[in-house]
Amino acid sequence: MSGIQYVTKETLEQMRAELQRMKTVERPAAARAIAEAREKGDLRENAEYDAAKEAQGILEAKIAQLDGQVATARIVDASTIDTSKVSILTKVKVTNLNTKKQVTYQIVSEAESDLKSGKISSTSPIGKGLLGKQVGDVAEVTVPAGVIKFKVEDITI
């Protein structure tokens, strides 16, 4: 994952806490599991050793990925957000012109996205289509199912 990631202060703290937990709790546990499996004999036919090494590799990959995300994260302060246009951390109320349904999305970073709670990533097709739009603008978003038109009704924090 490359590029700057805009997150709230709370999300960055959660990411740092998860990274710390992985490094201080999970990494030593993986090393202990490998040591225990190594003591059980011949490494060529030791499935437990192979599984422990694989688990350690997966953990190290997760640590590296999260380390990269924390390094490229930038904190966005909600008090400095301009609500005249859709941007990161704004809540945008839109009307789907195809179905006439209204929905409210909050534009967030990939790390914070959660569609069930109405948070969509700024890098998703809908997020990209809405960024920079103002109240009254119509965003045409190309999604796998076709083109959806959203009319921006309101922008808040």
C-alpha positions in Angstrom: 0.0 0.0 0.0 1.6 3.2 -1.1 0.6 6.9 -0.8 -0.6 9.0 2.0 -3.5 7.7 4.1 -5.7 10.3 5.8 -7.0 9.1 9.2 -8.5 10.4 12.4 -6.3 10.7 15.5 -8.3 7.8 17.1 -7.7 5.5 14.1 -4.0 6.2 14.1 -3.8 5.4 17.8 -5.7 2.1 17.2 -3.2 1.2 14.4 -0.2 2.0 16.6 -1.7 -0.1 19.5 -2.3 -3.0 17.1 1.2 -2.8 15.8 2.7 -2.7 19.3 0.6 -5.7 20.3 1.8 -7.7 17.3 5.4 -6.9 18.0 5.4 -7.4 21.7 2.9 -10.2 22.2 2.3 -12.1 19.0 5.9 -12.1 17.7 7.4 -13.7 20.8 4.5 -16.2 20.9 5.3 -17.2 17.3 9.0 -17.6 18.2 8.1 -19.8 21.2 5.8 -22.0 19.0 8.7 -22.5 16.6 11.1 -23.4 19.5 8.7 -25.9 20.9 8.1 -27.5 17.6 11.9 -27.7 16.9 12.4 -29.6 20.2 10.0 -32.4 18.9 12.6 -33.9 16.6 13.3 -34.3 12.9 12.4 -31.0 11.2 12.0 -32.7 7.8 8.8 -34.5 8.9 7.6 -32.1 11.5 4.3 -30.6 10.4 4.0 -28.6 13.6 7.3 -26.8 12.9 6.2 -26.1 9.3 2.9 -24.6 10.5 4.6 -22.5 13.2 7.1 -21.1 10.5 4.2 -20.3 8.2 2.3 -18.5 10.9 5.4 -16.5 11.7 5.7 -15.5 8.1 2.1 -14.4 7.9 2.5 -12.4 11.1 5.7 -10.7 9.8 3.8 -9.7 6.6 1.0 -8.2 8.6 3.5 -6.3 10.8 5.2 -4.9 7.7 1.9 -3.9 6.1 0.7 -2.1 9.2 4.1 -0.5 9.8 3.8 1.0 6.3 0.3 2.2 6.9 1.3 3.9 10.1 4.3 5.5 8.4 2.2 7.0 5.6 -0.8 8.0 7.8 -1.6 11.7 8.2 -4.0 13.0 10.8 -7.0 15.0 9.6 -8.5 17.4 12.1 -12.3 17.6 11.8 -12.3 21.3 12.8 -10.3 22.3 9.7 -12.5 20.5 7.1 -14.2 22.6 4.4 -17.8 21.5 4.0 -18.4 23.4 0.8 -17.2 20.3 -1.1 -17.0 16.6 -0.4 -13.6 15.7 1.1 -12.1 13.2 3.5 -14.1 12.9 6.8 -17.1 14.7 5.5 -20.6 13.1 5.6 -22.4 13.5 2.4 -26.1 12.9 1.9 -26.8 11.7 -1.7 -29.8 10.7 -3.7 -29.4 7.8 -6.0 -31.1 9.1 -9.2 -31.7 5.6 -10.5 -33.6 4.4 -7.4 -34.5 7.7 -5.8 -33.2 6.4 -2.4 -31.3 8.8 -0.1 -28.2 7.6 1.7 -25.5 9.2 3.8 -21.9 8.2 3.5 -18.9 9.4 5.4 -15.8 9.5 3.3 -12.8 7.9 5.1 -9.5 6.3 4.5 -9.2 2.6 3.5 -8.2 1.7 7.1 -11.4 3.1 8.5 -13.9 2.0 5.8 -17.0 0.1 7.0 -20.0 0.0 4.7 -22.3 -1.3 7.5 -21.7 1.9 9.4 -21.9 4.2 6.3 -18.2 4.8 6.1 -16.8 4.4 2.5 -13.2 4.6 1.4 -12.1 7.6 -0.5 -10.4 5.2 -3.0 -13.7 3.2 -3.6 -15.5 4.0 -6.9 -18.3 5.9 -5.1 -15.8 7.7 -2.8 -13.7 8.8 -5.8 -16.8 9.9 -7.7 -18.0 12.0 -4.8 -14.7 13.7 -3.8 -14.7 17.4 -4.8 -18.4 17.6 -5.5 -20.6 20.4 -4.1 -24.2 20.5 -3.0 -26.4 20.2 -6.1 -23.7 18.4 -8.2 -24.4 15.1 -9.8 -21.7 12.5 -9.6 -21.7 9.7 -12.3 -20.0 6.7 -10.7 -18.9 3.7 -12.7 -19.4 0.5 -10.7 -19.3 -3.1 -11.8 -23.1 -3.1 -12.2 -23.0 0.0 -14.5 -23.2 3.7 -14.0 -24.9 5.2 -11.0 -25.8 8.8 -10.7 -25.7 10.4 -7.3 -27.0 14.0 -6.5 -25.3 15.6 -3.6 -27.9 16.9 -1.2 -25.9 17.9 1.9 -22.4 18.0 3.2 -21.6 18.0 6.9 -18.9 16.8 9.3 
